[in-house]
Amino acid sequence: MSMLVTNIYNMADTYFVSTVGTSATGAVGIVFGLMAILQAFGFCLCVIKKQ
């Protein structure tokens, strides 16, 4: 559920940032990738901590 909300947020963010320019849209894409990696890392830490 959390990933769905994150993806919807990213699509909306990309839409609004695309009016600024292509470099801003590229930056959103890069930051979204980093955000997904950090979120996955956080989920792994939570699962390991619960065991």
PDB file of all heavy atoms in Angstrom:
ATOM      1  N   MET A   1       0.821  -1.193   0.000  1.00  0.00           N
ATOM      2  CA  MET A   1       0.000   0.000   0.000  1.00  0.00           C
ATOM      3  C   MET A   1       0.871   1.266   0.000  1.00  0.00           C
ATOM      4  O   MET A   1       0.585   2.217  -0.702  1.00  0.00           O
ATOM      5  CB  MET A   1      -0.913  -0.049   1.226  1.00  0.00           C
ATOM      6  CG  MET A   1      -1.889   1.062   1.279  1.00  0.00           C
ATOM      7  SD  MET A   1      -3.063   0.873  -0.057  1.00  0.00           S
ATOM      8  CE  MET A   1      -4.112   2.218   0.220  1.00  0.00           C
ATOM      9  N   SER A   2       1.912   1.204   0.783  1.00  0.00           N
ATOM     10  CA  SER A   2       2.810   2.352   0.872  1.00  0.00           C
ATOM     11  C   SER A   2       3.488   2.635  -0.467  1.00  0.00           C
ATOM     12  O   SER A   2       3.649   3.793  -0.868  1.00  0.00           O
ATOM     13  CB  SER A   2       3.838   2.073   1.957  1.00  0.00           C
ATOM     14  OG  SER A   2       5.019   2.758   1.736  1.00  0.00           O
ATOM     15  N   MET A   3       3.890   1.591  -1.167  1.00  0.00           N
ATOM     16  CA  MET A   3       4.541   1.772  -2.468  1.00  0.00           C
ATOM     17  C   MET A   3       3.565   2.352  -3.497  1.00  0.00           C
ATOM     18  O   MET A   3       3.960   3.131  -4.360  1.00  0.00           O
ATOM     19  CB  MET A   3       5.115   0.449  -2.971  1.00  0.00           C
ATOM     20  CG  MET A   3       6.293  -0.045  -2.159  1.00  0.00           C
ATOM     21  SD  MET A   3       7.696   1.078  -2.194  1.00  0.00           S
ATOM     22  CE  MET A   3       8.317   0.780  -3.823  1.00  0.00           C
ATOM     23  N   LEU A   4       2.290   1.980  -3.400  1.00  0.00           N
ATOM     24  CA  LEU A   4       1.274   2.523  -4.302  1.00  0.00           C
ATOM     25  C   LEU A   4       1.129   4.029  -4.103  1.00  0.00           C
ATOM     26  O   LEU A   4       1.116   4.801  -5.062  1.00  0.00           O
ATOM     27  CB  LEU A   4      -0.066   1.826  -4.086  1.00  0.00           C
ATOM     28  CG  LEU A   4      -1.234   2.343  -4.914  1.00  0.00           C
ATOM     29  CD1 LEU A   4      -0.993   2.079  -6.393  1.00  0.00           C
ATOM     30  CD2 LEU A   4      -2.520   1.698  -4.459  1.00  0.00           C
ATOM     31  N   VAL A   5       1.040   4.436  -2.859  1.00  0.00           N
ATOM     32  CA  VAL A   5       0.923   5.862  -2.547  1.00  0.00           C
ATOM     33  C   VAL A   5       2.175   6.613  -3.009  1.00  0.00           C
ATOM     34  O   VAL A   5       2.086   7.711  -3.567  1.00  0.00           O
ATOM     35  CB  VAL A   5       0.673   6.070  -1.037  1.00  0.00           C
ATOM     36  CG1 VAL A   5       0.757   7.532  -0.660  1.00  0.00           C
ATOM     37  CG2 VAL A   5      -0.672   5.488  -0.642  1.00  0.00           C
ATOM     38  N   THR A   6       3.335   6.017  -2.807  1.00  0.00           N
ATOM     39  CA  THR A   6       4.582   6.643  -3.232  1.00  0.00           C
ATOM     40  C   THR A   6       4.615   6.808  -4.746  1.00  0.00           C
ATOM     41  O   THR A   6       5.050   7.858  -5.255  1.00  0.00           O
ATOM     42  CB  THR A   6       5.784   5.806  -2.756  1.00  0.00           C
ATOM     43  OG1 THR A   6       5.725   5.663  -1.341  1.00  0.00           O
ATOM     44  CG2 THR A   6       7.092   6.474  -3.131  1.00  0.00           C
ATOM     45  N   ASN A   7       4.166   5.807  -5.481  1.00  0.00           N
ATOM     46  CA  ASN A   7       4.150   5.903  -6.945  1.00  0.00           C
ATOM     47  C   ASN A   7       3.160   6.951  -7.436  1.00  0.00           C
ATOM     48  O   ASN A   7       3.453   7.684  -8.393  1.00  0.00           O
ATOM     49  CB  ASN A   7       3.829   4.544  -7.572  1.00  0.00           C
ATOM     50  CG  ASN A   7       5.039   3.657  -7.626  1.00  0.00           C
ATOM     51  OD1 ASN A   7       6.141   4.120  -7.831  1.00  0.00           O
ATOM     52  ND2 ASN A   7       4.828   2.367  -7.446  1.00  0.00           N
ATOM     53  N   ILE A   8       2.002   7.034  -6.816  1.00  0.00           N
ATOM     54  CA  ILE A   8       1.027   8.059  -7.200  1.00  0.00           C
ATOM     55  C   ILE A   8       1.592   9.450  -6.924  1.00  0.00           C
ATOM     56  O   ILE A   8       1.468  10.366  -7.746  1.00  0.00           O
ATOM     57  CB  ILE A   8      -0.310   7.842  -6.468  1.00  0.00           C
ATOM     58  CG1 ILE A   8      -0.980   6.565  -6.983  1.00  0.00           C
ATOM     59  CG2 ILE A   8      -1.240   9.035  -6.638  1.00  0.00           C
ATOM     60  CD1 ILE A   8      -2.177   6.121  -6.184  1.00  0.00           C
ATOM     61  N   TYR A   9       2.248   9.606  -5.787  1.00  0.00           N
ATOM     62  CA  TYR A   9       2.894  10.879  -5.457  1.00  0.00           C
ATOM     63  C   TYR A   9       3.952  11.232  -6.500  1.00  0.00           C
ATOM     64  O   TYR A   9       4.060  12.377  -6.938  1.00  0.00           O
ATOM     65  CB  TYR A   9       3.512  10.816  -4.061  1.00  0.00           C
ATOM     66  CG  TYR A   9       4.363  12.005  -3.734  1.00  0.00           C
ATOM     67  CD1 TYR A   9       3.784  13.201  -3.336  1.00  0.00           C
ATOM     68  CD2 TYR A   9       5.751  11.950  -3.847  1.00  0.00           C
ATOM     69  CE1 TYR A   9       4.564  14.308  -3.050  1.00  0.00           C
ATOM     70  CE2 TYR A   9       6.529  13.049  -3.567  1.00  0.00           C
ATOM     71  CZ  TYR A   9       5.936  14.221  -3.171  1.00  0.00           C
ATOM     72  OH  TYR A   9       6.701  15.307  -2.893  1.00  0.00           O
ATOM     73  N   ASN A  10       4.748  10.230  -6.886  1.00  0.00           N
ATOM     74  CA  ASN A  10       5.804  10.477  -7.872  1.00  0.00           C
ATOM     75  C   ASN A  10       5.222  10.883  -9.225  1.00  0.00           C
ATOM     76  O   ASN A  10       5.760  11.772  -9.881  1.00  0.00           O
ATOM     77  CB  ASN A  10       6.681   9.242  -8.038  1.00  0.00           C
ATOM     78  CG  ASN A  10       7.836   9.501  -8.968  1.00  0.00           C
ATOM     79  OD1 ASN A  10       8.519  10.504  -8.835  1.00  0.00           O
ATOM     80  ND2 ASN A  10       8.037   8.610  -9.920  1.00  0.00           N
ATOM     81  N   MET A  11       4.141  10.259  -9.649  1.00  0.00           N
ATOM     82  CA  MET A  11       3.522  10.630 -10.926  1.00  0.00           C
ATOM     83  C   MET A  11       3.000  12.063 -10.881  1.00  0.00           C
ATOM     84  O   MET A  11       3.187  12.825 -11.835  1.00  0.00           O
ATOM     85  CB  MET A  11       2.403   9.654 -11.277  1.00  0.00           C
ATOM     86  CG  MET A  11       2.918   8.295 -11.703  1.00  0.00           C
ATOM     87  SD  MET A  11       1.673   7.197 -12.392  1.00  0.00           S
ATOM     88  CE  MET A  11       0.409   7.196 -11.162  1.00  0.00           C
ATOM     89  N   ALA A  12       2.362  12.442  -9.785  1.00  0.00           N
ATOM     90  CA  ALA A  12       1.854  13.804  -9.654  1.00  0.00           C
ATOM     91  C   ALA A  12       3.010  14.804  -9.606  1.00  0.00           C
ATOM     92  O   ALA A  12       2.965  15.862 -10.247  1.00  0.00           O
ATOM     93  CB  ALA A  12       0.994  13.922  -8.404  1.00  0.00           C
ATOM     94  N   ASP A  13       4.048  14.466  -8.876  1.00  0.00           N
ATOM     95  CA  ASP A  13       5.215  15.337  -8.763  1.00  0.00           C
ATOM     96  C   ASP A  13       5.883  15.515 -10.125  1.00  0.00           C
ATOM     97  O   ASP A  13       6.243  16.631 -10.506  1.00  0.00           O
ATOM     98  CB  ASP A  13       6.199  14.741  -7.763  1.00  0.00           C
ATOM     99  CG  ASP A  13       7.250  15.727  -7.305  1.00  0.00           C
ATOM    100  OD1 ASP A  13       6.948  16.931  -7.283  1.00  0.00           O
ATOM    101  OD2 ASP A  13       8.361  15.287  -6.941  1.00  0.00           O
ATOM    102  N   THR A  14       6.029  14.432 -10.867  1.00  0.00           N
ATOM    103  CA  THR A  14       6.637  14.503 -12.190  1.00  0.00           C
ATOM    104  C   THR A  14       5.804  15.361 -13.126  1.00  0.00           C
ATOM    105  O   THR A  14       6.347  16.148 -13.920  1.00  0.00           O
ATOM    106  CB  THR A  14       6.800  13.089 -12.779  1.00  0.00           C
ATOM    107  OG1 THR A  14       7.595  12.311 -11.884  1.00  0.00           O
ATOM    108  CG2 THR A  14       7.470  13.130 -14.132  1.00  0.00           C
ATOM    109  N   TYR A  15       4.498  15.257 -13.031  1.00  0.00           N
ATOM    110  CA  TYR A  15       3.619  16.056 -13.883  1.00  0.00           C
ATOM    111  C   TYR A  15       3.825  17.555 -13.636  1.00  0.00           C
ATOM    112  O   TYR A  15       3.992  18.332 -14.571  1.00  0.00           O
ATOM    113  CB  TYR A  15       2.159  15.668 -13.641  1.00  0.00           C
ATOM    114  CG  TYR A  15       1.180  16.571 -14.350  1.00  0.00           C
ATOM    115  CD1 TYR A  15       0.976  16.459 -15.721  1.00  0.00           C
ATOM    116  CD2 TYR A  15       0.468  17.539 -13.657  1.00  0.00           C
ATOM    117  CE1 TYR A  15       0.086  17.292 -16.382  1.00  0.00           C
ATOM    118  CE2 TYR A  15      -0.420  18.374 -14.302  1.00  0.00           C
ATOM    119  CZ  TYR A  15      -0.612  18.247 -15.663  1.00  0.00           C
ATOM    120  OH  TYR A  15      -1.487  19.079 -16.309  1.00  0.00           O
ATOM    121  N   PHE A  16       3.827  17.954 -12.366  1.00  0.00           N
ATOM    122  CA  PHE A  16       3.959  19.373 -12.052  1.00  0.00           C
ATOM    123  C   PHE A  16       5.377  19.895 -12.303  1.00  0.00           C
ATOM    124  O   PHE A  16       5.558  21.028 -12.736  1.00  0.00           O
ATOM    125  CB  PHE A  16       3.532  19.657 -10.616  1.00  0.00           C
ATOM    126  CG  PHE A  16       2.052  19.548 -10.424  1.00  0.00           C
ATOM    127  CD1 PHE A  16       1.505  18.530  -9.662  1.00  0.00           C
ATOM    128  CD2 PHE A  16       1.194  20.455 -11.014  1.00  0.00           C
ATOM    129  CE1 PHE A  16       0.130  18.430  -9.483  1.00  0.00           C
ATOM    130  CE2 PHE A  16      -0.182  20.360 -10.846  1.00  0.00           C
ATOM    131  CZ  PHE A  16      -0.707  19.345 -10.083  1.00  0.00           C
ATOM    132  N   VAL A  17       6.378  19.067 -12.045  1.00  0.00           N
ATOM    133  CA  VAL A  17       7.760  19.496 -12.255  1.00  0.00           C
ATOM    134  C   VAL A  17       8.091  19.560 -13.740  1.00  0.00           C
ATOM    135  O   VAL A  17       8.972  20.316 -14.155  1.00  0.00           O
ATOM    136  CB  VAL A  17       8.726  18.559 -11.495  1.00  0.00           C
ATOM    137  CG1 VAL A  17      10.169  18.806 -11.866  1.00  0.00           C
ATOM    138  CG2 VAL A  17       8.544  18.732 -10.001  1.00  0.00           C
ATOM    139  N   SER A  18       7.382  18.795 -14.565  1.00  0.00           N
ATOM    140  CA  SER A  18       7.673  18.787 -16.004  1.00  0.00           C
ATOM    141  C   SER A  18       7.433  20.153 -16.642  1.00  0.00           C
ATOM    142  O   SER A  18       7.981  20.440 -17.708  1.00  0.00           O
ATOM    143  CB  SER A  18       6.840  17.728 -16.712  1.00  0.00           C
ATOM    144  OG  SER A  18       5.460  18.063 -16.682  1.00  0.00           O
ATOM    145  N   THR A  19       6.643  21.002 -15.988  1.00  0.00           N
ATOM    146  CA  THR A  19       6.435  22.344 -16.525  1.00  0.00           C
ATOM    147  C   THR A  19       7.681  23.215 -16.356  1.00  0.00           C
ATOM    148  O   THR A  19       7.833  24.201 -17.065  1.00  0.00           O
ATOM    149  CB  THR A  19       5.237  23.032 -15.839  1.00  0.00           C
ATOM    150  OG1 THR A  19       5.489  23.139 -14.445  1.00  0.00           O
ATOM    151  CG2 THR A  19       3.959  22.245 -16.061  1.00  0.00           C
ATOM    152  N   VAL A  20       8.568  22.833 -15.424  1.00  0.00           N
ATOM    153  CA  VAL A  20       9.783  23.610 -15.173  1.00  0.00           C
ATOM    154  C   VAL A  20      10.827  23.348 -16.261  1.00  0.00           C
ATOM    155  O   VAL A  20      11.441  24.273 -16.770  1.00  0.00           O
ATOM    156  CB  VAL A  20      10.359  23.284 -13.775  1.00  0.00           C
ATOM    157  CG1 VAL A  20      11.678  23.995 -13.556  1.00  0.00           C
ATOM    158  CG2 VAL A  20       9.359  23.635 -12.699  1.00  0.00           C
ATOM    159  N   GLY A  21      11.020  22.075 -16.595  1.00  0.00           N
ATOM    160  CA  GLY A  21      12.013  21.745 -17.621  1.00  0.00           C
ATOM    161  C   GLY A  21      12.432  20.293 -17.555  1.00  0.00           C
ATOM    162  O   GLY A  21      12.062  19.548 -16.644  1.00  0.00           O
ATOM    163  N   THR A  22      13.228  19.886 -18.534  1.00  0.00           N
ATOM    164  CA  THR A  22      13.626  18.480 -18.618  1.00  0.00           C
ATOM    165  C   THR A  22      14.626  18.093 -17.546  1.00  0.00           C
ATOM    166  O   THR A  22      14.603  16.960 -17.050  1.00  0.00           O
ATOM    167  CB  THR A  22      14.211  18.171 -20.004  1.00  0.00           C
ATOM    168  OG1 THR A  22      15.278  19.067 -20.270  1.00  0.00           O
ATOM    169  CG2 THR A  22      13.159  18.300 -21.077  1.00  0.00           C
ATOM    170  N   SER A  23      15.517  18.992 -17.172  1.00  0.00           N
ATOM    171  CA  SER A  23      16.494  18.641 -16.137  1.00  0.00           C
ATOM    172  C   SER A  23      15.815  18.449 -14.780  1.00  0.00           C
ATOM    173  O   SER A  23      16.217  17.586 -13.998  1.00  0.00           O
ATOM    174  CB  SER A  23      17.586  19.700 -16.040  1.00  0.00           C
ATOM    175  OG  SER A  23      17.049  20.946 -15.671  1.00  0.00           O
ATOM    176  N   ALA A  24      14.777  19.230 -14.509  1.00  0.00           N
ATOM    177  CA  ALA A  24      14.032  19.065 -13.261  1.00  0.00           C
ATOM    178  C   ALA A  24      13.285  17.727 -13.260  1.00  0.00           C
ATOM    179  O   ALA A  24      13.229  17.035 -12.240  1.00  0.00           O
ATOM    180  CB  ALA A  24      13.047  20.208 -13.075  1.00  0.00           C
ATOM    181  N   THR A  25      12.741  17.346 -14.410  1.00  0.00           N
ATOM    182  CA  THR A  25      12.050  16.065 -14.508  1.00  0.00           C
ATOM    183  C   THR A  25      13.028  14.915 -14.313  1.00  0.00           C
ATOM    184  O   THR A  25      12.711  13.926 -13.647  1.00  0.00           O
ATOM    185  CB  THR A  25      11.347  15.941 -15.875  1.00  0.00           C
ATOM    186  OG1 THR A  25      10.493  17.063 -16.058  1.00  0.00           O
ATOM    187  CG2 THR A  25      10.527  14.679 -15.967  1.00  0.00           C
ATOM    188  N   GLY A  26      14.222  15.045 -14.865  1.00  0.00           N
ATOM    189  CA  GLY A  26      15.253  14.021 -14.666  1.00  0.00           C
ATOM    190  C   GLY A  26      15.663  13.912 -13.212  1.00  0.00           C
ATOM    191  O   GLY A  26      15.894  12.810 -12.703  1.00  0.00           O
ATOM    192  N   ALA A  27      15.747  15.046 -12.543  1.00  0.00           N
ATOM    193  CA  ALA A  27      16.114  15.039 -11.125  1.00  0.00           C
ATOM    194  C   ALA A  27      15.062  14.322 -10.295  1.00  0.00           C
ATOM    195  O   ALA A  27      15.399  13.572  -9.366  1.00  0.00           O
ATOM    196  CB  ALA A  27      16.295  16.464 -10.623  1.00  0.00           C
ATOM    197  N   VAL A  28      13.794  14.509 -10.631  1.00  0.00           N
ATOM    198  CA  VAL A  28      12.717  13.812  -9.917  1.00  0.00           C
ATOM    199  C   VAL A  28      12.854  12.310 -10.110  1.00  0.00           C
ATOM    200  O   VAL A  28      12.682  11.528  -9.170  1.00  0.00           O
ATOM    201  CB  VAL A  28      11.334  14.313 -10.387  1.00  0.00           C
ATOM    202  CG1 VAL A  28      10.222  13.424  -9.866  1.00  0.00           C
ATOM    203  CG2 VAL A  28      11.110  15.732  -9.934  1.00  0.00           C
ATOM    204  N   GLY A  29      13.187  11.889 -11.325  1.00  0.00           N
ATOM    205  CA  GLY A  29      13.362  10.461 -11.591  1.00  0.00           C
ATOM    206  C   GLY A  29      14.501   9.861 -10.787  1.00  0.00           C
ATOM    207  O   GLY A  29      14.386   8.757 -10.244  1.00  0.00           O
ATOM    208  N   ILE A  30      15.611  10.585 -10.699  1.00  0.00           N
ATOM    209  CA  ILE A  30      16.763  10.088  -9.934  1.00  0.00           C
ATOM    210  C   ILE A  30      16.438  10.019  -8.449  1.00  0.00           C
ATOM    211  O   ILE A  30      16.728   9.033  -7.771  1.00  0.00           O
ATOM    212  CB  ILE A  30      17.995  10.979 -10.185  1.00  0.00           C
ATOM    213  CG1 ILE A  30      18.469  10.788 -11.627  1.00  0.00           C
ATOM    214  CG2 ILE A  30      19.113  10.665  -9.209  1.00  0.00           C
ATOM    215  CD1 ILE A  30      19.532  11.765 -12.060  1.00  0.00           C
ATOM    216  N   VAL A  31      15.814  11.066  -7.934  1.00  0.00           N
ATOM    217  CA  VAL A  31      15.489  11.097  -6.503  1.00  0.00           C
ATOM    218  C   VAL A  31      14.468  10.018  -6.156  1.00  0.00           C
ATOM    219  O   VAL A  31      14.543   9.398  -5.094  1.00  0.00           O
ATOM    220  CB  VAL A  31      14.984  12.498  -6.101  1.00  0.00           C
ATOM    221  CG1 VAL A  31      14.396  12.493  -4.712  1.00  0.00           C
ATOM    222  CG2 VAL A  31      16.125  13.491  -6.180  1.00  0.00           C
ATOM    223  N   PHE A  32      13.527   9.743  -7.071  1.00  0.00           N
ATOM    224  CA  PHE A  32      12.553   8.685  -6.794  1.00  0.00           C
ATOM    225  C   PHE A  32      13.245   7.328  -6.674  1.00  0.00           C
ATOM    226  O   PHE A  32      12.900   6.529  -5.808  1.00  0.00           O
ATOM    227  CB  PHE A  32      11.474   8.625  -7.868  1.00  0.00           C
ATOM    228  CG  PHE A  32      10.513   7.495  -7.649  1.00  0.00           C
ATOM    229  CD1 PHE A  32       9.599   7.549  -6.610  1.00  0.00           C
ATOM    230  CD2 PHE A  32      10.532   6.376  -8.455  1.00  0.00           C
ATOM    231  CE1 PHE A  32       8.725   6.517  -6.387  1.00  0.00           C
ATOM    232  CE2 PHE A  32       9.660   5.335  -8.233  1.00  0.00           C
ATOM    233  CZ  PHE A  32       8.751   5.402  -7.201  1.00  0.00           C
ATOM    234  N   GLY A  33      14.231   7.094  -7.535  1.00  0.00           N
ATOM    235  CA  GLY A  33      14.980   5.836  -7.439  1.00  0.00           C
ATOM    236  C   GLY A  33      15.697   5.704  -6.108  1.00  0.00           C
ATOM    237  O   GLY A  33      15.673   4.644  -5.470  1.00  0.00           O
ATOM    238  N   LEU A  34      16.340   6.782  -5.680  1.00  0.00           N
ATOM    239  CA  LEU A  34      17.021   6.765  -4.383  1.00  0.00           C
ATOM    240  C   LEU A  34      16.036   6.583  -3.232  1.00  0.00           C
ATOM    241  O   LEU A  34      16.308   5.871  -2.259  1.00  0.00           O
ATOM    242  CB  LEU A  34      17.808   8.059  -4.191  1.00  0.00           C
ATOM    243  CG  LEU A  34      19.016   8.254  -5.096  1.00  0.00           C
ATOM    244  CD1 LEU A  34      19.593   9.656  -4.911  1.00  0.00           C
ATOM    245  CD2 LEU A  34      20.071   7.206  -4.819  1.00  0.00           C
ATOM    246  N   MET A  35      14.887   7.230  -3.342  1.00  0.00           N
ATOM    247  CA  MET A  35      13.866   7.107  -2.307  1.00  0.00           C
ATOM    248  C   MET A  35      13.360   5.667  -2.204  1.00  0.00           C
ATOM    249  O   MET A  35      13.137   5.150  -1.099  1.00  0.00           O
ATOM    250  CB  MET A  35      12.699   8.051  -2.628  1.00  0.00           C
ATOM    251  CG  MET A  35      11.905   8.487  -1.427  1.00  0.00           C
ATOM    252  SD  MET A  35      10.822   9.862  -1.831  1.00  0.00           S
ATOM    253  CE  MET A  35       9.513   9.050  -2.692  1.00  0.00           C
ATOM    254  N   ALA A  36      13.190   5.005  -3.344  1.00  0.00           N
ATOM    255  CA  ALA A  36      12.727   3.613  -3.345  1.00  0.00           C
ATOM    256  C   ALA A  36      13.763   2.698  -2.692  1.00  0.00           C
ATOM    257  O   ALA A  36      13.409   1.792  -1.930  1.00  0.00           O
ATOM    258  CB  ALA A  36      12.427   3.161  -4.775  1.00  0.00           C
ATOM    259  N   ILE A  37      15.035   2.948  -2.964  1.00  0.00           N
ATOM    260  CA  ILE A  37      16.094   2.140  -2.346  1.00  0.00           C
ATOM    261  C   ILE A  37      16.121   2.342  -0.837  1.00  0.00           C
ATOM    262  O   ILE A  37      16.215   1.382  -0.063  1.00  0.00           O
ATOM    263  CB  ILE A  37      17.467   2.486  -2.967  1.00  0.00           C
ATOM    264  CG1 ILE A  37      17.521   1.987  -4.412  1.00  0.00           C
ATOM    265  CG2 ILE A  37      18.612   1.895  -2.149  1.00  0.00           C
ATOM    266  CD1 ILE A  37      18.705   2.485  -5.196  1.00  0.00           C
ATOM    267  N   LEU A  38      16.017   3.593  -0.395  1.00  0.00           N
ATOM    268  CA  LEU A  38      16.004   3.861   1.049  1.00  0.00           C
ATOM    269  C   LEU A  38      14.782   3.253   1.728  1.00  0.00           C
ATOM    270  O   LEU A  38      14.878   2.735   2.841  1.00  0.00           O
ATOM    271  CB  LEU A  38      16.049   5.370   1.295  1.00  0.00           C
ATOM    272  CG  LEU A  38      17.376   6.044   1.000  1.00  0.00           C
ATOM    273  CD1 LEU A  38      17.237   7.559   1.139  1.00  0.00           C
ATOM    274  CD2 LEU A  38      18.450   5.524   1.926  1.00  0.00           C
ATOM    275  N   GLN A  39      13.644   3.297   1.058  1.00  0.00           N
ATOM    276  CA  GLN A  39      12.434   2.715   1.625  1.00  0.00           C
ATOM    277  C   GLN A  39      12.570   1.199   1.739  1.00  0.00           C
ATOM    278  O   GLN A  39      12.187   0.608   2.756  1.00  0.00           O
ATOM    279  CB  GLN A  39      11.235   3.081   0.769  1.00  0.00           C
ATOM    280  CG  GLN A  39       9.906   2.741   1.388  1.00  0.00           C
ATOM    281  CD  GLN A  39       8.745   3.256   0.548  1.00  0.00           C
ATOM    282  OE1 GLN A  39       8.893   3.530  -0.640  1.00  0.00           O
ATOM    283  NE2 GLN A  39       7.605   3.384   1.161  1.00  0.00           N
ATOM    284  N   ALA A  40      13.122   0.559   0.734  1.00  0.00           N
ATOM    285  CA  ALA A  40      13.330  -0.892   0.784  1.00  0.00           C
ATOM    286  C   ALA A  40      14.308  -1.257   1.899  1.00  0.00           C
ATOM    287  O   ALA A  40      14.106  -2.247   2.617  1.00  0.00           O
ATOM    288  CB  ALA A  40      13.842  -1.385  -0.558  1.00  0.00           C
ATOM    289  N   PHE A  41      15.354  -0.467   2.051  1.00  0.00           N
ATOM    290  CA  PHE A  41      16.325  -0.690   3.124  1.00  0.00           C
ATOM    291  C   PHE A  41      15.657  -0.566   4.492  1.00  0.00           C
ATOM    292  O   PHE A  41      15.893  -1.360   5.393  1.00  0.00           O
ATOM    293  CB  PHE A  41      17.481   0.301   2.994  1.00  0.00           C
ATOM    294  CG  PHE A  41      18.589   0.077   3.967  1.00  0.00           C
ATOM    295  CD1 PHE A  41      19.403  -1.035   3.890  1.00  0.00           C
ATOM    296  CD2 PHE A  41      18.821   0.998   4.983  1.00  0.00           C
ATOM    297  CE1 PHE A  41      20.427  -1.236   4.800  1.00  0.00           C
ATOM    298  CE2 PHE A  41      19.838   0.814   5.898  1.00  0.00           C
ATOM    299  CZ  PHE A  41      20.651  -0.312   5.804  1.00  0.00           C
ATOM    300  N   GLY A  42      14.799   0.442   4.648  1.00  0.00           N
ATOM    301  CA  GLY A  42      14.071   0.617   5.908  1.00  0.00           C
ATOM    302  C   GLY A  42      13.129  -0.537   6.202  1.00  0.00           C
ATOM    303  O   GLY A  42      13.022  -0.990   7.345  1.00  0.00           O
ATOM    304  N   PHE A  43      12.450  -1.041   5.173  1.00  0.00           N
ATOM    305  CA  PHE A  43      11.568  -2.195   5.361  1.00  0.00           C
ATOM    306  C   PHE A  43      12.366  -3.413   5.811  1.00  0.00           C
ATOM    307  O   PHE A  43      11.942  -4.166   6.685  1.00  0.00           O
ATOM    308  CB  PHE A  43      10.812  -2.531   4.083  1.00  0.00           C
ATOM    309  CG  PHE A  43       9.717  -1.558   3.747  1.00  0.00           C
ATOM    310  CD1 PHE A  43       9.314  -1.402   2.432  1.00  0.00           C
ATOM    311  CD2 PHE A  43       9.089  -0.809   4.715  1.00  0.00           C
ATOM    312  CE1 PHE A  43       8.301  -0.512   2.100  1.00  0.00           C
ATOM    313  CE2 PHE A  43       8.086   0.087   4.404  1.00  0.00           C
ATOM    314  CZ  PHE A  43       7.693   0.230   3.088  1.00  0.00           C
ATOM    315  N   CYS A  44      13.553  -3.610   5.212  1.00  0.00           N
ATOM    316  CA  CYS A  44      14.388  -4.750   5.589  1.00  0.00           C
ATOM    317  C   CYS A  44      14.830  -4.642   7.046  1.00  0.00           C
ATOM    318  O   CYS A  44      14.852  -5.639   7.763  1.00  0.00           O
ATOM    319  CB  CYS A  44      15.607  -4.840   4.679  1.00  0.00           C
ATOM    320  SG  CYS A  44      15.230  -5.369   3.009  1.00  0.00           S
ATOM    321  N   LEU A  45      15.190  -3.443   7.462  1.00  0.00           N
ATOM    322  CA  LEU A  45      15.605  -3.251   8.850  1.00  0.00           C
ATOM    323  C   LEU A  45      14.479  -3.568   9.818  1.00  0.00           C
ATOM    324  O   LEU A  45      14.691  -4.160  10.876  1.00  0.00           O
ATOM    325  CB  LEU A  45      16.107  -1.831   9.071  1.00  0.00           C
ATOM    326  CG  LEU A  45      17.477  -1.491   8.519  1.00  0.00           C
ATOM    327  CD1 LEU A  45      17.801  -0.028   8.777  1.00  0.00           C
ATOM    328  CD2 LEU A  45      18.541  -2.377   9.142  1.00  0.00           C
ATOM    329  N   CYS A  46      13.257  -3.170   9.446  1.00  0.00           N
ATOM    330  CA  CYS A  46      12.105  -3.450  10.318  1.00  0.00           C
ATOM    331  C   CYS A  46      11.842  -4.940  10.419  1.00  0.00           C
ATOM    332  O   CYS A  46      11.535  -5.449  11.480  1.00  0.00           O
ATOM    333  CB  CYS A  46      10.871  -2.730   9.796  1.00  0.00           C
ATOM    334  SG  CYS A  46      10.933  -0.948  10.059  1.00  0.00           S
ATOM    335  N   VAL A  47      11.970  -5.636   9.317  1.00  0.00           N
ATOM    336  CA  VAL A  47      11.725  -7.091   9.316  1.00  0.00           C
ATOM    337  C   VAL A  47      12.793  -7.802  10.138  1.00  0.00           C
ATOM    338  O   VAL A  47      12.483  -8.702  10.927  1.00  0.00           O
ATOM    339  CB  VAL A  47      11.692  -7.627   7.864  1.00  0.00           C
ATOM    340  CG1 VAL A  47      11.713  -9.139   7.849  1.00  0.00           C
ATOM    341  CG2 VAL A  47      10.463  -7.109   7.149  1.00  0.00           C
ATOM    342  N   ILE A  48      14.028  -7.388   9.984  1.00  0.00           N
ATOM    343  CA  ILE A  48      15.128  -8.016  10.745  1.00  0.00           C
ATOM    344  C   ILE A  48      14.963  -7.731  12.230  1.00  0.00           C
ATOM    345  O   ILE A  48      15.187  -8.613  13.071  1.00  0.00           O
ATOM    346  CB  ILE A  48      16.494  -7.499  10.233  1.00  0.00           C
ATOM    347  CG1 ILE A  48      16.757  -8.054   8.845  1.00  0.00           C
ATOM    348  CG2 ILE A  48      17.609  -7.888  11.181  1.00  0.00           C
ATOM    349  CD1 ILE A  48      17.970  -7.439   8.164  1.00  0.00           C
ATOM    350  N   LYS A  49      14.543  -6.526  12.585  1.00  0.00           N
ATOM    351  CA  LYS A  49      14.392  -6.155  13.977  1.00  0.00           C
ATOM    352  C   LYS A  49      13.264  -6.941  14.667  1.00  0.00           C
ATOM    353  O   LYS A  49      13.346  -7.229  15.846  1.00  0.00           O
ATOM    354  CB  LYS A  49      14.116  -4.659  14.076  1.00  0.00           C
ATOM    355  CG  LYS A  49      14.640  -4.013  15.312  1.00  0.00           C
ATOM    356  CD  LYS A  49      14.487  -2.508  15.208  1.00  0.00           C
ATOM    357  CE  LYS A  49      15.316  -1.859  16.282  1.00  0.00           C
ATOM    358  NZ  LYS A  49      15.158  -0.423  16.298  1.00  0.00           N
ATOM    359  N   LYS A  50      12.223  -7.287  13.905  1.00  0.00           N
ATOM    360  CA  LYS A  50      11.097  -8.008  14.490  1.00  0.00           C
ATOM    361  C   LYS A  50      11.421  -9.473  14.754  1.00  0.00           C
ATOM    362  O   LYS A  50      10.757 -10.115  15.546  1.00  0.00           O
ATOM    363  CB  LYS A  50       9.870  -7.921  13.572  1.00  0.00           C
ATOM    364  CG  LYS A  50       9.217  -6.568  13.607  1.00  0.00           C
ATOM    365  CD  LYS A  50       7.961  -6.567  12.758  1.00  0.00           C
ATOM    366  CE  LYS A  50       7.310  -5.211  12.821  1.00  0.00           C
ATOM    367  NZ  LYS A  50       6.058  -5.182  12.064  1.00  0.00           N
ATOM    368  N   GLN A  51      12.443  -9.998  14.099  1.00  0.00           N
ATOM    369  CA  GLN A  51      12.763 -11.431  14.262  1.00  0.00           C
ATOM    370  C   GLN A  51      13.518 -11.706  15.515  1.00  0.00           C
ATOM    371  O   GLN A  51      14.128 -11.179  16.200  1.00  0.00           O
ATOM    372  CB  GLN A  51      13.558 -11.926  13.061  1.00  0.00           C
ATOM    373  CG  GLN A  51      12.718 -11.965  11.832  1.00  0.00           C
ATOM    374  CD  GLN A  51      13.514 -12.447  10.623  1.00  0.00           C
ATOM    375  OE1 GLN A  51      14.724 -12.649  10.686  1.00  0.00           O
ATOM    376  NE2 GLN A  51      12.825 -12.627   9.531  1.00  0.00           N
TER     377      GLN A  51
END
